[in-house]
Amino acid sequence: VWNAGTRGIQSFVLHLTVKAAPVFLSSDQATFFAKQAPTFVVRTDGKPAAALREIGSLPEGVAFVDNGDGTASFAGKPTQASAGKYVVDVLAEGDGFAPVVQRVTITVKAPPEFVSEDRFEVRAGERISPRVITQGNPDATLTVTGTLPRGVSFKDGHDGTGEFSGTPTGTGEYAITISAVNADYPTPVVQHLTLVVQAPPVFQTPASVSIPVGQTVDVPVRVSGFPVPDIAVDGDLPDGISFRDSGDGTAHLYG
């Protein structure tokens, strides 16, 4: 700067601060995998570096961390149960500028996992509807292998669930295998399931029996039902007569 009074030149240093509003550089779509640490980083440009914060519900097990340099990270590991979609807002706040918002859609993918019981007990002759339920994202396709009771079928609900339906006509325990796969996890996840068809005890022998005095007798008592019923006697038996449960749905009055 020329100073006419002193006929000299004076100089000084001028510091200019250039500010710029924050701008998001990262995608608004993020994919996480259950039980794995997310690698998605929110990035912004601006001067000075923006402070970042998140608004909305994150998947269980995941937190939002501002790195202090215009970026932010998702930390932790999403749980199996958190599979699904989440929509959150990320706010970037720069010095002297109105907050800038980016809406981020987070998709948590997870392999199928069975959450229903592995044993169902039903009654013969009654309409049944036990459901097989899985968690995971995308929804699993379910298939069944093994012999089903007569009168019973299995249907995949195409939503990660399946249902046994019908009216069983036979009794017993049926060992069944359920396989679950989804589009991102093609290796089957298997559940070994037992379907028990029960029937109440029903006596198959007469309600009264005549036996001769002084002769050795063996009077069988037969009872149907499943599981095999225990048979017991209540009341006074004739002198010389005993009772024994054979443990196979039969008993004997003998002596």
C-alpha positions in Angstrom: 0.0 0.0 0.0 1.5 3.4 -1.0 1.4 6.0 1.7 1.6 9.5 0.2 2.4 11.2 3.5 5.4 9.2 4.3 6.2 8.5 0.6 6.6 4.8 1.5 5.1 1.5 0.9 3.5 -0.5 3.7 2.5 -4.1 3.4 0.4 -6.5 5.4 -0.9 -10.0 5.2 -4.6 -10.6 4.6 -6.1 -13.9 5.8 -9.3 -14.9 4.0 -11.5 -17.7 5.3 -13.6 -19.4 2.5 -16.5 -21.3 3.8 -18.6 -23.8 1.9 -21.9 -25.4 2.8 -21.7 -29.2 3.4 -22.6 -31.5 0.6 -23.1 -35.2 0.9 -20.8 -37.4 -1.3 -21.8 -40.8 -0.1 -24.7 -43.0 -1.2 -28.2 -42.8 0.3 -28.4 -46.7 0.3 -26.5 -48.9 2.7 -26.5 -52.7 3.1 -25.4 -54.4 6.3 -25.2 -58.1 7.1 -26.3 -59.6 10.4 -23.5 -60.3 12.9 -20.9 -58.5 10.7 -19.5 -55.0 11.3 -20.9 -52.5 8.8 -18.4 -50.8 6.4 -20.6 -47.9 5.3 -19.1 -44.4 5.8 -21.1 -41.2 5.4 -18.9 -38.6 3.6 -19.5 -34.9 3.1 -17.6 -32.0 1.5 -17.6 -28.5 2.9 -15.6 -25.9 4.8 -15.2 -26.2 7.7 -15.8 -29.9 8.1 -19.5 -30.5 9.0 -20.6 -32.0 12.2 -22.8 -35.1 11.5 -25.6 -36.6 13.5 -28.3 -39.2 12.9 -32.1 -39.1 13.5 -34.2 -42.3 13.5 -34.1 -45.9 14.7 -31.0 -47.9 13.8 -30.8 -51.7 13.6 -30.2 -53.3 17.0 -26.5 -53.5 17.7 -25.5 -50.6 15.5 -24.5 -47.0 16.6 -23.8 -43.8 14.6 -20.4 -42.2 15.2 -19.3 -38.7 14.0 -15.6 -39.0 13.1 -15.1 -35.2 13.4 -13.7 -34.7 9.9 -16.9 -34.5 7.8 -17.4 -38.2 7.8 -19.3 -40.6 10.1 -19.3 -44.4 10.5 -21.8 -47.0 11.6 -20.3 -49.1 14.4 -21.2 -52.4 16.0 -22.8 -55.5 14.5 -26.5 -55.8 13.6 -28.2 -58.7 15.3 -30.0 -61.5 13.5 -33.3 -60.2 14.8 -32.7 -56.8 13.2 -33.0 -58.0 9.6 -35.1 -55.6 7.5 -35.2 -52.0 6.2 -34.5 -48.8 8.2 -34.9 -45.2 7.0 -32.9 -42.6 8.9 -31.9 -39.0 8.4 -28.3 -37.8 8.6 -27.8 -34.1 9.3 -24.7 -32.3 8.3 -24.2 -29.0 10.1 -21.6 -26.6 8.8 -20.5 -23.4 10.5 -22.9 -20.6 9.5 -25.0 -22.8 7.2 -28.4 -24.4 7.6 -28.3 -28.1 8.3 -28.3 -30.3 5.2 -30.2 -33.6 5.4 -29.7 -36.9 3.6 -32.2 -39.7 4.0 -30.4 -43.0 4.1 -32.1 -46.4 3.6 -30.3 -49.2 5.5 -31.0 -52.8 4.5 -29.9 -55.5 7.0 -29.6 -58.9 5.4 -29.5 -62.1 7.4 -29.5 -65.8 6.8 -32.6 -67.8 7.8 -32.9 -68.7 11.4 -35.7 -70.9 12.9 -37.5 -69.3 15.8 -40.4 -71.7 16.2 -40.4 -74.9 18.2 -38.9 -78.1 16.9 -41.7 -80.3 18.3 -45.5 -80.0 17.8 -48.0 -82.2 19.6 -51.4 -82.5 17.9 -54.5 -84.8 18.2 -55.7 -87.3 15.7 -59.0 -86.4 14.2 -58.7 -82.7 14.9 -57.9 -79.9 12.5 -54.3 -78.7 13.0 -52.4 -75.6 12.0 -48.9 -75.5 13.6 -46.7 -72.8 12.0 -42.9 -72.9 11.3 -41.4 -69.4 11.6 -38.0 -68.1 10.5 -36.2 -64.8 10.8 -33.9 -63.4 8.1 -33.8 -61.0 5.1 -34.9 -61.7 2.4 -37.7 -63.9 3.5 -36.8 -67.6 3.3 -38.4 -70.3 1.2 -39.3 -73.4 3.2 -39.4 -77.0 2.1 -40.2 -80.2 4.0 -38.8 -83.7 3.6 -39.9 -86.8 5.5 -43.2 -88.6 5.9 -46.1 -86.6 7.1 -49.1 -88.1 9.0 -52.0 -89.2 6.8 -54.3 -86.3 6.2 -51.6 -83.6 6.8 -49.8 -81.3 4.3 -47.3 -78.5 4.5 -47.5 -75.2 2.7 -44.8 -72.5 2.4 -46.2 -69.1 3.1 -43.5 -67.3 1.0 -42.9 -64.9 3.9 -40.4 -66.9 6.0 -43.2 -69.0 7.5 -44.8 -72.3 6.7 -47.9 -74.2 8.0 -48.9 -77.8 8.6 -52.6 -78.2 8.0 -55.2 -80.9 7.7 -56.7 -83.6 10.0 -54.3 -86.4 10.9 -55.9 -89.8 10.9 -52.9 -91.8 12.2 -51.0 -91.6 15.4 -47.3 -91.7 16.2 -44.1 -89.6 16.1 -43.1 -88.3 12.7 -39.5 -87.0 12.1 -39.5 -84.2 9.6 -36.8 -82.0 8.2 -37.5 -78.3 7.3 -35.0 -76.5 5.0 -34.9 -72.7 4.7 -33.0 -70.7 2.0 -33.2 -67.2 0.8 -31.8 -65.3 -2.2 -28.7 -64.1 -0.5 -28.0 -67.2 1.5 -28.6 -70.2 -0.8 -27.0 -72.8 1.6 -30.0 -74.4 3.4 -30.5 -73.9 7.1 -32.1 -77.1 8.5 -34.4 -77.7 11.4 -35.2 -81.3 12.5 -38.8 -81.3 13.7 -40.9 -83.9 15.4 -44.7 -83.9 14.8 -46.4 -86.0 17.4 -50.0 -87.1 16.7 -51.7 -88.1 19.9 -54.9 -90.0 20.6 -56.7 -90.4 24.0 -56.8 -93.8 25.7 -59.7 -96.0 24.7 -60.3 -99.5 26.3 -60.6 -102.3 23.7 -61.7 -105.0 26.2 -65.1 -105.6 27.8 -66.1 -103.8 30.9 -66.9 -107.0 32.7 -65.3 -110.4 32.9 -66.4 -113.7 34.5 -63.7 -116.0 35.8 -64.2 -119.4 37.5 -63.2 -120.0 41.1 -60.2 -122.1 41.6 -58.8 -122.1 38.1 -55.7 -120.2 36.9 -56.7 -117.3 34.7 -55.0 -114.6 32.7 -57.4 -111.9 31.6 -55.8 -109.4 29.1 -56.7 -105.7 29.2 -56.1 -103.7 26.0 -56.0 -99.9 25.7 -55.4 -98.0 22.5 -54.0 -94.4 22.4 -50.7 -92.5 21.7 -48.4 -92.1 23.5 -48.9 -95.7 24.9 -51.1 -95.3 28.0 -50.1 -96.4 31.5 -52.7 -98.8 32.9 -53.4 -99.0 36.6 -56.1 -100.6 38.7 -58.3 -98.9 41.3 -60.4 -101.0 43.7 -60.3 -104.3 45.4 -59.3 -107.4 43.4 -60.5 -110.9 44.3 -58.3 -112.9 46.6 -55.6 -114.7 44.6 -55.8 -112.2 41.6 -53.0 -109.8 40.7 -52.6 -107.0 38.2 -49.6 -106.2 36.0 -49.2 -103.4 33.4 -47.0 -104.6 30.5 -46.1 -101.1 29.4 -47.2 -101.6 25.8 -50.9 -100.7 26.1 -51.8 -104.0 27.6 -52.2 -105.3 31.2 -53.1 -108.6 32.8 -55.4 -109.8 35.6 -53.9 -113.1 36.5 -53.7 -115.7 39.3 
